[in-house]
Amino acid sequence: MNYDVPLLPEHVLRKASDVLKTEIPEDTKQEIREMIMKDPERWCVPYHFFWGMAIRNLLRRAGLKDDLLPTGNWDDYYIQCIEEAVRC
């Protein structure tokens, strides 16, 4: 995915990915992998409002507050974290 925002700090990406690896069920991870393979650029668009907010709030509850992010907004980064979490 092409991100037009500053890079997420590696330690934040790593922690967010670890949280999501634990919280996302294995069958859902496989579904996400398949969606990414079908459309790597836009796979997440239909899900932004459905589960995007839940993912962002999960990361915040795990201590990953918005002030750790270069833009101050999880909207700019949570997809990157999901993609990292489901990577084989």
Protein Blocks (a to p, Z undefined) as FASTA:
>chain_A
ZZfbdcddfklmmmmmmmmmmmmcfklmmmmmmmmmmmmmlmmmmmmmmmmmmmmmmmmm
nopafklpfnlpaklmmmmmmmmmmpZZ
